[in-house]
Amino acid sequence: MNTAAIIDDVKAVVVETLNVEDRADAIGPSTPLLGSLPELDSMAVLELVYALETRFGIAVDGEDVSAEVFETLTSLTEFVESKLS
């Protein structure tokens, strides 16, 4: 799977999990996530982690979850890619 495909899949998971379909077009690789999307609160982070684990078949440990990972769509994609390799 290439990076472009992964970023599209990560974006789809974010949009579906946060229920922000109406703003999906405004979410790009450098879009700030944590602190910028009101829907992305601590509970939504847990739901998003679970959704990413399910979609990509990865395991995310508690210590893996940080503000840096959820900073932008790109940082979240890079995190998923690191778990896939």
N, CA, C and O atoms as a GROMACS GRO file, in nm:
protein
  340
    1MET      N    1   0.085  -0.118   0.000
    1MET     CA    2   0.000   0.000   0.000
    1MET      C    3   0.089   0.124   0.000
    1MET      O    4   0.181   0.134   0.081
    2ASN      N    5   0.063   0.217  -0.090
    2ASN     CA    6   0.146   0.338  -0.096
    2ASN      C    7   0.092   0.447  -0.003
    2ASN      O    8  -0.021   0.439   0.046
    3THR      N    9   0.174   0.549   0.019
    3THR     CA   10   0.138   0.656   0.112
    3THR      C   11   0.010   0.727   0.073
    3THR      O   12  -0.071   0.759   0.160
    4ALA      N   13  -0.011   0.753  -0.055
    4ALA     CA   14  -0.132   0.822  -0.099
    4ALA      C   15  -0.256   0.741  -0.066
    4ALA      O   16  -0.357   0.796  -0.022
    5ALA      N   17  -0.249   0.611  -0.086
    5ALA     CA   18  -0.362   0.525  -0.054
    5ALA      C   19  -0.386   0.520   0.096
    5ALA      O   20  -0.500   0.520   0.142
    6ILE      N   21  -0.277   0.516   0.173
    6ILE     CA   22  -0.291   0.510   0.319
    6ILE      C   23  -0.349   0.640   0.371
    6ILE      O   24  -0.437   0.638   0.458
    7ILE      N   25  -0.303   0.755   0.321
    7ILE     CA   26  -0.356   0.882   0.369
    7ILE      C   27  -0.505   0.894   0.336
    7ILE      O   28  -0.582   0.949   0.415
    8ASP      N   29  -0.547   0.842   0.220
    8ASP     CA   30  -0.690   0.843   0.185
    8ASP      C   31  -0.769   0.755   0.281
    8ASP      O   32  -0.879   0.792   0.324
    9ASP      N   33  -0.713   0.639   0.315
    9ASP     CA   34  -0.782   0.549   0.408
    9ASP      C   35  -0.787   0.607   0.549
    9ASP      O   36  -0.888   0.596   0.617
   10VAL      N   37  -0.677   0.669   0.592
   10VAL     CA   38  -0.674   0.731   0.725
   10VAL      C   39  -0.777   0.844   0.730
   10VAL      O   40  -0.850   0.858   0.828
   11LYS      N   41  -0.781   0.925   0.624
   11LYS     CA   42  -0.880   1.034   0.618
   11LYS      C   43  -1.021   0.978   0.625
   11LYS      O   44  -1.105   1.032   0.696
   12ALA      N   45  -1.047   0.870   0.554
   12ALA     CA   46  -1.181   0.809   0.557
   12ALA      C   47  -1.217   0.764   0.698
   12ALA      O   48  -1.330   0.782   0.742
   13VAL      N   49  -1.120   0.706   0.769
   13VAL     CA   50  -1.145   0.662   0.907
   13VAL      C   51  -1.174   0.782   0.996
   13VAL      O   52  -1.266   0.779   1.078
   14VAL      N   53  -1.096   0.889   0.980
   14VAL     CA   54  -1.116   1.011   1.060
   14VAL      C   55  -1.255   1.068   1.033
   14VAL      O   56  -1.329   1.100   1.126
   15VAL      N   57  -1.290   1.082   0.907
   15VAL     CA   58  -1.418   1.142   0.869
   15VAL      C   59  -1.535   1.058   0.922
   15VAL      O   60  -1.630   1.112   0.977
   16GLU      N   61  -1.526   0.926   0.904
   16GLU     CA   62  -1.634   0.838   0.950
   16GLU      C   63  -1.644   0.836   1.102
   16GLU      O   64  -1.753   0.847   1.158
   17THR      N   65  -1.530   0.822   1.168
   17THR     CA   66  -1.530   0.810   1.314
   17THR      C   67  -1.578   0.938   1.381
   17THR      O   68  -1.653   0.932   1.479
   18LEU      N   69  -1.536   1.051   1.330
   18LEU     CA   70  -1.575   1.179   1.389
   18LEU      C   71  -1.707   1.232   1.335
   18LEU      O   72  -1.759   1.333   1.383
   19ASN      N   73  -1.760   1.163   1.235
   19ASN     CA   74  -1.887   1.203   1.174
   19ASN      C   75  -1.881   1.346   1.121
   19ASN      O   76  -1.968   1.429   1.150
   20VAL      N   77  -1.776   1.373   1.042
   20VAL     CA   78  -1.757   1.507   0.985
   20VAL      C   79  -1.762   1.502   0.832
   20VAL      O   80  -1.686   1.571   0.764
   21GLU      N   81  -1.852   1.419   0.779
   21GLU     CA   82  -1.864   1.405   0.634
   21GLU      C   83  -1.887   1.539   0.565
   21GLU      O   84  -1.840   1.560   0.453
   22ASP      N   85  -1.958   1.629   0.631
   22ASP     CA   86  -1.989   1.759   0.572
   22ASP      C   87  -1.864   1.846   0.556
   22ASP      O   88  -1.866   1.943   0.480
   23ARG      N   89  -1.756   1.814   0.626
   23ARG     CA   90  -1.631   1.890   0.618
   23ARG      C   91  -1.516   1.808   0.560
   23ARG      O   92  -1.401   1.851   0.566
   24ALA      N   93  -1.545   1.693   0.504
   24ALA     CA   94  -1.440   1.603   0.454
   24ALA      C   95  -1.352   1.670   0.349
   24ALA      O   96  -1.230   1.648   0.348
   25ASP      N   97  -1.410   1.750   0.262
   25ASP     CA   98  -1.331   1.815   0.156
   25ASP      C   99  -1.229   1.915   0.212
   25ASP      O  100  -1.129   1.945   0.146
   26ALA      N  101  -1.254   1.966   0.331
   26ALA     CA  102  -1.164   2.064   0.392
   26ALA      C  103  -1.049   1.999   0.468
   26ALA      O  104  -0.958   2.069   0.514
   27ILE      N  105  -1.052   1.866   0.482
   27ILE     CA  106  -0.949   1.796   0.556
   27ILE      C  107  -0.843   1.746   0.458
   27ILE      O  108  -0.869   1.658   0.376
   28GLY      N  109  -0.724   1.803   0.469
   28GLY     CA  110  -0.613   1.766   0.382
   28GLY      C  111  -0.495   1.718   0.465
   28GLY      O  112  -0.503   1.712   0.588
   29PRO      N  113  -0.385   1.682   0.399
   29PRO     CA  114  -0.268   1.628   0.469
   29PRO      C  115  -0.215   1.716   0.582
   29PRO      O  116  -0.168   1.665   0.683
   30SER      N  117  -0.220   1.848   0.565
   30SER     CA  118  -0.164   1.937   0.667
   30SER      C  119  -0.271   1.996   0.759
   30SER      O  120  -0.241   2.084   0.840
   31THR      N  121  -0.394   1.949   0.748
   31THR     CA  122  -0.502   2.000   0.833
   31THR      C  123  -0.475   1.965   0.978
   31THR      O  124  -0.455   1.847   1.011
   32PRO      N  125  -0.474   2.063   1.067
   32PRO     CA  126  -0.459   2.034   1.210
   32PRO      C  127  -0.580   1.952   1.259
   32PRO      O  128  -0.694   1.981   1.222
   33LEU      N  129  -0.553   1.852   1.340
   33LEU     CA  130  -0.661   1.768   1.391
   33LEU      C  131  -0.685   1.797   1.539
   33LEU      O  132  -0.784   1.862   1.575
   34LEU      N  133  -0.597   1.749   1.624
   34LEU     CA  134  -0.614   1.765   1.768
   34LEU      C  135  -0.609   1.912   1.806
   34LEU      O  136  -0.512   1.982   1.774
   35GLY      N  137  -0.713   1.959   1.872
   35GLY     CA  138  -0.720   2.099   1.911
   35GLY      C  139  -0.790   2.186   1.809
   35GLY      O  140  -0.828   2.300   1.839
   36SER      N  141  -0.809   2.134   1.687
   36SER     CA  142  -0.875   2.211   1.582
   36SER      C  143  -1.012   2.155   1.546
   36SER      O  144  -1.102   2.230   1.507
   37LEU      N  145  -1.027   2.026   1.558
   37LEU     CA  146  -1.158   1.964   1.532
   37LEU      C  147  -1.225   1.940   1.666
   37LEU      O  148  -1.180   1.856   1.744
   38PRO      N  149  -1.332   2.013   1.695
   38PRO     CA  150  -1.398   1.998   1.826
   38PRO      C  151  -1.445   1.855   1.852
   38PRO      O  152  -1.457   1.813   1.968
   39GLU      N  153  -1.471   1.780   1.746
   39GLU     CA  154  -1.517   1.643   1.761
   39GLU      C  155  -1.407   1.549   1.813
   39GLU      O  156  -1.436   1.442   1.865
   40LEU      N  157  -1.281   1.591   1.798
   40LEU     CA  158  -1.169   1.506   1.838
   40LEU      C  159  -1.132   1.532   1.983
   40LEU      O  160  -1.032   1.598   2.013
   41ASP      N  161  -1.215   1.480   2.072
   41ASP     CA  162  -1.186   1.490   2.215
   41ASP      C  163  -1.123   1.358   2.261
   41ASP      O  164  -1.095   1.271   2.179
   42SER      N  165  -1.100   1.344   2.390
   42SER     CA  166  -1.030   1.226   2.440
   42SER      C  167  -1.105   1.097   2.409
   42SER      O  168  -1.042   0.995   2.378
   43MET      N  169  -1.235   1.098   2.417
   43MET     CA  170  -1.313   0.978   2.385
   43MET      C  171  -1.304   0.947   2.236
   43MET      O  172  -1.294   0.830   2.198
   44ALA      N  173  -1.308   1.050   2.153
   44ALA     CA  174  -1.299   1.029   2.009
   44ALA      C  175  -1.161   0.977   1.969
   44ALA      O  176  -1.149   0.901   1.873
   45VAL      N  177  -1.056   1.016   2.043
   45VAL     CA  178  -0.923   0.963   2.016
   45VAL      C  179  -0.924   0.812   2.035
   45VAL      O  180  -0.869   0.738   1.954
   46LEU      N  181  -0.986   0.766   2.143
   46LEU     CA  182  -0.994   0.621   2.167
   46LEU      C  183  -1.072   0.551   2.056
   46LEU      O  184  -1.031   0.445   2.009
   47GLU      N  185  -1.183   0.610   2.016
   47GLU     CA  186  -1.262   0.552   1.907
   47GLU      C  187  -1.183   0.550   1.777
   47GLU      O  188  -1.190   0.454   1.701
   48LEU      N  189  -1.109   0.656   1.752
   48LEU     CA  190  -1.028   0.666   1.631
   48LEU      C  191  -0.916   0.562   1.631
   48LEU      O  192  -0.889   0.499   1.529
   49VAL      N  193  -0.851   0.545   1.745
   49VAL     CA  194  -0.746   0.443   1.756
   49VAL      C  195  -0.804   0.306   1.726
   49VAL      O  196  -0.745   0.228   1.651
   50TYR      N  197  -0.918   0.275   1.785
   50TYR     CA  198  -0.982   0.145   1.761
   50TYR      C  199  -1.017   0.128   1.612
   50TYR      O  200  -0.995   0.022   1.555
   51ALA      N  201  -1.071   0.233   1.552
   51ALA     CA  202  -1.108   0.227   1.411
   51ALA      C  203  -0.986   0.206   1.322
   51ALA      O  204  -0.991   0.132   1.224
   52LEU      N  205  -0.875   0.271   1.355
   52LEU     CA  206  -0.751   0.254   1.279
   52LEU      C  207  -0.696   0.113   1.296
   52LEU      O  208  -0.649   0.051   1.201
   53GLU      N  209  -0.702   0.062   1.419
   53GLU     CA  210  -0.657  -0.076   1.443
   53GLU      C  211  -0.738  -0.174   1.360
   53GLU      O  212  -0.684  -0.266   1.300
   54THR      N  213  -0.867  -0.153   1.356
   54THR     CA  214  -0.956  -0.242   1.281
   54THR      C  215  -0.932  -0.230   1.131
   54THR      O  216  -0.920  -0.332   1.062
   55ARG      N  217  -0.925  -0.108   1.080
   55ARG     CA  218  -0.909  -0.086   0.936
   55ARG      C  219  -0.777  -0.139   0.884
   55ARG      O  220  -0.772  -0.199   0.777
   56PHE      N  221  -0.670  -0.116   0.960
   56PHE     CA  222  -0.536  -0.148   0.911
   56PHE      C  223  -0.476  -0.275   0.970
   56PHE      O  224  -0.368  -0.317   0.930
   57GLY      N  225  -0.545  -0.337   1.066
   57GLY     CA  226  -0.493  -0.458   1.128
   57GLY      C  227  -0.367  -0.433   1.208
   57GLY      O  228  -0.275  -0.514   1.208
   58ILE      N  229  -0.363  -0.319   1.277
   58ILE     CA  230  -0.246  -0.282   1.357
   58ILE      C  231  -0.283  -0.286   1.505
   58ILE      O  232  -0.401  -0.290   1.541
   59ALA      N  233  -0.182  -0.286   1.590
   59ALA     CA  234  -0.202  -0.277   1.734
   59ALA      C  235  -0.139  -0.148   1.783
   59ALA      O  236  -0.023  -0.119   1.753
   60VAL      N  237  -0.215  -0.071   1.857
   60VAL     CA  238  -0.166   0.057   1.910
   60VAL      C  239  -0.161   0.046   2.062
   60VAL      O  240  -0.262   0.019   2.126
   61ASP      N  241  -0.043   0.068   2.117
   61ASP     CA  242  -0.025   0.067   2.262
   61ASP      C  243  -0.058   0.204   2.318
   61ASP      O  244  -0.048   0.305   2.247
   62GLY      N  245  -0.096   0.209   2.443
   62GLY     CA  246  -0.130   0.336   2.507
   62GLY      C  247  -0.020   0.438   2.499
   62GLY      O  248  -0.046   0.557   2.479
   63GLU      N  249   0.106   0.393   2.513
   63GLU     CA  250   0.217   0.488   2.509
   63GLU      C  251   0.243   0.541   2.369
   63GLU      O  252   0.317   0.638   2.352
   64ASP      N  253   0.182   0.478   2.266
   64ASP     CA  254   0.195   0.526   2.128
   64ASP      C  255   0.109   0.650   2.102
   64ASP      O  256   0.137   0.727   2.010
   65VAL      N  257   0.007   0.667   2.182
   65VAL     CA  258  -0.089   0.775   2.159
   65VAL      C  259  -0.035   0.905   2.219
   65VAL      O  260  -0.014   0.914   2.340
   66SER      N  261  -0.014   1.005   2.132
   66SER     CA  262   0.037   1.134   2.179
   66SER      C  263  -0.024   1.245   2.095
   66SER      O  264  -0.083   1.221   1.989
   67ALA      N  265  -0.009   1.366   2.144
   67ALA     CA  266  -0.060   1.482   2.069
   67ALA      C  267   0.009   1.493   1.934
   67ALA      O  268  -0.053   1.535   1.836
   68GLU      N  269   0.138   1.457   1.928
   68GLU     CA  270   0.212   1.467   1.803
   68GLU      C  271   0.153   1.374   1.696
   68GLU      O  272   0.147   1.411   1.578
   69VAL      N  273   0.111   1.255   1.737
   69VAL     CA  274   0.053   1.159   1.642
   69VAL      C  275  -0.073   1.217   1.580
   69VAL      O  276  -0.097   1.200   1.460
   70PHE      N  277  -0.154   1.284   1.660
   70PHE     CA  278  -0.283   1.336   1.614
   70PHE      C  279  -0.276   1.483   1.573
   70PHE      O  280  -0.379   1.549   1.563
   71GLU      N  281  -0.155   1.534   1.549
   71GLU     CA  282  -0.139   1.675   1.512
   71GLU      C  283  -0.203   1.706   1.377
   71GLU      O  284  -0.280   1.801   1.366
   72THR      N  285  -0.171   1.628   1.274
   72THR     CA  286  -0.225   1.650   1.140
   72THR      C  287  -0.260   1.515   1.078
   72THR      O  288  -0.227   1.410   1.133
   73LEU      N  289  -0.326   1.519   0.966
   73LEU     CA  290  -0.357   1.396   0.893
   73LEU      C  291  -0.228   1.327   0.849
   73LEU      O  292  -0.220   1.204   0.850
   74THR      N  293  -0.127   1.405   0.811
   74THR     CA  294   0.002   1.348   0.772
   74THR      C  295   0.069   1.277   0.888
   74THR      O  296   0.119   1.166   0.872
   75SER      N  297   0.072   1.340   1.005
   75SER     CA  298   0.137   1.276   1.121
   75SER      C  299   0.064   1.149   1.160
   75SER      O  300   0.127   1.051   1.201
   76LEU      N  301  -0.068   1.148   1.150
   76LEU     CA  302  -0.146   1.029   1.181
   76LEU      C  303  -0.118   0.919   1.078
   76LEU      O  304  -0.108   0.801   1.114
   77THR      N  305  -0.106   0.957   0.952
   77THR     CA  306  -0.074   0.862   0.846
   77THR      C  307   0.066   0.803   0.866
   77THR      O  308   0.086   0.683   0.849
   78GLU      N  309   0.161   0.888   0.900
   78GLU     CA  310   0.298   0.839   0.925
   78GLU      C  311   0.300   0.740   1.040
   78GLU      O  312   0.374   0.642   1.037
   79PHE      N  313   0.219   0.766   1.141
   79PHE     CA  314   0.209   0.674   1.254
   79PHE      C  315   0.154   0.539   1.209
   79PHE      O  316   0.208   0.434   1.245
   80VAL      N  317   0.047   0.541   1.130
   80VAL     CA  318  -0.012   0.417   1.079
   80VAL      C  319   0.090   0.342   0.994
   80VAL      O  320   0.106   0.221   1.007
   81GLU      N  321   0.160   0.415   0.908
   81GLU     CA  322   0.263   0.352   0.823
   81GLU      C  323   0.371   0.286   0.908
   81GLU      O  324   0.418   0.177   0.875
   82SER      N  325   0.410   0.351   1.018
   82SER     CA  326   0.513   0.292   1.105
   82SER      C  327   0.464   0.163   1.169
   82SER      O  328   0.543   0.071   1.194
   83LYS      N  329   0.336   0.156   1.196
   83LYS     CA  330   0.277   0.034   1.255
   83LYS      C  331   0.262  -0.076   1.151
   83LYS      O  332   0.263  -0.195   1.186
   84LEU      N  333   0.247  -0.038   1.025
   84LEU     CA  334   0.232  -0.138   0.919
   84LEU      C  335   0.364  -0.203   0.881
   84LEU      O  336   0.365  -0.315   0.829
   85SER      N  337   0.476  -0.134   0.907
   85SER     CA  338   0.605  -0.190   0.865
   85SER      C  339   0.670  -0.275   0.972
   85SER      O  340   0.779  -0.329   0.951
   0.00000   0.00000   0.00000
